[in-house]
């Protein structure tokens, strides 16, 4: 447990790192822009080069904001799932939300291509894919919530969530088998995840969705602290476990489902970041851990986005590749540490 003074300096340091990474995510990219011109545009809105302003306002700022809020949402939803299921390897997609979103996109991209010519499946890139992903992830959420209101055992819900995810993945595999080459490629590109495809209009939906999910999570801090000790303890504290679980699942699905719908499935952030926050803040109290996890999620995903852009080059790596390289060593460390504890 750190002292109040240590927490204060830690928050100042992390906030500074977050702001610096956000600015660098705007500055760096495939098109090289003068450093001071970018800062002038960001802080004053004035420039002698209108084309610079277009690149920054229409492309780079939306992408940086998407990375920031995606990091917030995925890390917080992962923390909630690890707390509820008491499983260090639980992530934001453990309830099958990602699989549901993938099914929606697969039905749109590959299912429609079975019945129509490719040229008629025109608007695959914008709101159509988002709505399809949202609808199917919402359907999985409805099934999980219906089960959670009837089933008492939390591990049974976890298993059912995995089964729902496996069932939707099986349907996606069948669609892939019968899909034509161009539609299959479009779907695979979506599964790689992307932060650069979210427009300003979509951000007006994405950001409020994430903010609502985060506000709901902050209202559940007391419930998360109680459930971390155990459901029996939570009941003894007067907590309505089923209602709290319902709201936690709703918050997680809103956060993870929105990011998956707009950005595609982005892995390892939700699993790895909560452990980074626990190591740094040295506490299990969600009053500190929740905002700490959120700010670390923004830092990690902004850093991953900067790396994925290959600054100075005209190519961009899939964001999932970078988050995997960041997250996998942490997951391996968690498994090895747990094995050592069990052996002792």
N, C-alpha and C positions, 0 to 999 in steps of 0.2 A: 504494500500500500504506500503510495507516494504522499508527500505532504502537500498542503494547499499551494505553497509557493512553487513546488516542483510542477504541479498540475498547471499553474498559471503560465510558467515559462514554456511548458510543453505545448499548451494551446497556442501561444504566440508563435512558437517555432513552426508548428504544423500549419497554422493559418498562413504564415508567410510562404512556406513551401507550396501550398495549394495555389496561392495567388500567382507566384512566380511560374509554376507549371502551366497554369491557365493562360498566362500571357505568352509564354513560349509556344504553347500549342497553337496560338493564333499567329505568331510570328513565323514559325517554321512550316515548311510545306514544299510541294513540288516546284512552285514558282517562288523564286527568291525575291523577297521584298526588303528594302532598306530598313534596318532596325528602328531608327529614329522616326522614319515616316510612319511606320506601323504604330509606334507609341503615340505619335501626334494624332493619328486617326482615332485610336482607341480612347484617348483622354480628352481630346478637344473636338473631334468630329470634322476637323478641317484638313484639307490636303490639296496639293497642286497636281495630284495624279488621280483622277476619278476612277481609273481602272483598278488602282490599289484598294480604294474604298469598296468597290464592287466585290472584289475577291474576299476582302475581310468581312464585310457585312452579310453577304449572301452565302458564303461558303465556310469560312474559317470560324467565325463566332458561333454560328449554329452547331458546327461540329464540336467545338470546345464545350459548349453548353450541354450538348448531348452526352459527351464523355463524362462531364461533371455529374449530371443527374443520374446517368446510368450507373456510375460508381456508387453514388449515394444509395440508389434503390437496390442494387444487387447485393451490396455488402450488408445492408440492414436486413433485407429479407433472409439472407443466409444466417445472420446472427439469430433471428427469431426461430428459424427451423432448428438450429443447433441447440437452442435453449429448450424448445418444446419437446423435441425428441431425445434430448440428452445424448446426442450423437455428434462427435466432433467432425464427422465427414458429411453431415447433412448440409445440403445447399438449397438455394432458392428454388431449384427446379425439382426438388424431391417429391412434390405433390403431383407431378406430371404436367405442370403448367407449360413448360417448354415443349413437351411432346404434343400437347393440345394445340399450341400455336403452330408447330411444324405441320400438324395434320391439316389445319386450316389453309396454310400456304400451299401444301401439297395438293389438296383438293382443287384449289384455284388454278395453280400453275400447271400441274400434271393431269388433274382430273378433267379440266376443261379442254385440254389439248387432245383428249381421247375422242371428244365429240365435235370439236370445231377445228378449223384450220388454224395454224399458228398465227396468221396475220389478223385473225379476228379476236385473239386474246390480247387486246391492245394495251390496256392501261395497267400492266402488271407492276409497274414500279412505284406507284404512289399510294393513294388511300385504299385502293382495292385490296392489296396485300395486307395492309395494316388492319382493316376491318375483318378480313378473313381470319387472321391470326388471333385477333381479339375475341371474335365470336367463339372459336373452338376452344381457346384457353378458358373462356368464360363457361363453356359447357363442362369442361373438366372440373373447374372450380365448383360449379353447382353440384356435381356428383360427389365431390369430396365433402362439401359442406353438408349435404344430405346425409352422408355416411357418418360424419363427425357428430351430428345431432342424435344419432341412434347408438353409436358404438362408444363404449367407455374406454376401452384399452387403446392407448395412444400408439402402441407398436402395431396394432391391427390396422389402424388408419395409415401408418407409414407403408405397410405391406400393400394395402389396397391402392395407395397412391402410386407405388411402383408398378403394380399390375395394370392400372389404368394407363400409365405411361408406356408400358410394354405393348399393350393392345393397340394404342394409337401408332406406335412406332412400326408395328407389324403391318398396319394398313398403309402407312407411308411407304414401306418397303415394297408392297404389292403395286402401289401406284408407280414407284420408280421402275419396277420391272416392265410395266406396260407402257411407260412414257416414251415419247420420242426424244431424240438427242438434244434438241435445242431447249425444250422445256425442262429436261433433266438437268441441263447445265444451269439454267436460271434458278432452279431450286437449290442446287448445290452451292451456288454463289451466295444465296440468301442464308444458308446454314453456316457459312463462314463468319457471319456477323459483320456489320458495318456501322460506323458512326457518322459517316459522311453523307448518307443518303436521306437524312432527316431535314426537311425544309423548315423555314420559319413558320409557315402555316401549321405544320405538324407539331412544332415545338409548343405552339399555343395550346395543344391538347396534351402533349407528353408531360410538360412541366407541371401543369395543375394536377394531373393524375398522380405523378410522383409525390408532389407536395401533400396531397390528401392522404396518400398511403403513409407518408412519413409522420404526419400529424396524428394519424390513428395509432401508429406505433408508439409515439411519445406518450400518448394517453394510456398506453398499456404497459408502461414501465413497471408499475407496482405488480401487475399480474405476471410479467416476465420474471421479475425477481423471485416471486413466490413459487412459480412453476419450475424455476431452476433447481430449487431444493427438492421438489417432489409434489405430485398432485395431492397426496394426502395432507402434506403440510399446508398447501394452498387452501384446501378445503377447511382445515382447522383455523385458518386466518379469515374465514368468511368469504373466500373468493368463489364465485360461480365458475367452476372450471370449464364447463361446456360452453358457456357464453364467451368466456375469455379466449378459449381455443378457437371458437368460431370467428371472433374478431381478428385474432392473429392470422388465421388462414386467409381471411378476407384481405387484410393488409398485405400479406406476402404475395398473394395472387395479383393484387392491384399493382404492386411494385414490379414484380418479376414479369407478369403478363404484359404490362405496358412496354417495358424495355424490350422484351422479346418480339412484340408486335412491330415496334418501330425500328429496331436495330438488328433483329435476328437473335438467335441464342448466343450469349457470350458466357463462356465457361470460366470456372475457377475463381472468379472474383468473390462470389458469395461464400465459397468454402474457405478460401485462404485468408481474406482480409480480416474477418472477426478474430482469427488467431493472432494476427499481427497486432491488432488493437489490444488483445489480452496481454500479450508479452510486453508491450510498451507501457500500458497504463497499470499493469499489475493489479487488476481488480476484476471482480465478477459482478459488480454493481452496475446495473443497466443505466442508471442516471449518468454515469461517466462513460460506460462502455458503448452505449448507443450512439451518442454524438461522436465519440472517438472512432468507432467503426465507420461511421458515415464519412468523416473527413479523410480517413485512410482510404476508403473506397474511391473517393474523388481523386486523391493523389495517385493511387495505383493505376486507375484507368486513364487519367490524363498522361501519366508517364508512358503507359503502354501505347497510347495513341500517338505520342510524339515519336516513339521508336518505330511504330508501324508505318509512318509516313516516309521513312528513309529520306530525311531532309536533304534537299539538293538534287533528288532524283525524281523522275516522273512516274515512279511506280509506288504502289501502296501495298503493304503486306496485310493479309487478313488479320483482323484484330484478335480473333480466337487463337491464332498461332502465338501471338505475343503474351496474351493472358495465360495461356497454357505454360509457356516457359517461365512465367513469374510464379504461377500457382502450384505447379507440379512439385517443385522442390519442397514447398511448404507442406503439401499433403503428405509427401514421403516422410518428412521430418515428424509429422504428427503421428503417423503409423508406427515409426521406429520408437518414438518416445513412449507411446502407449504400450508397446511390446515390452519395453524395459520396465515400465511401472508394473505390468502384469507379472513379469519374471521375478521382480523383487517381492 
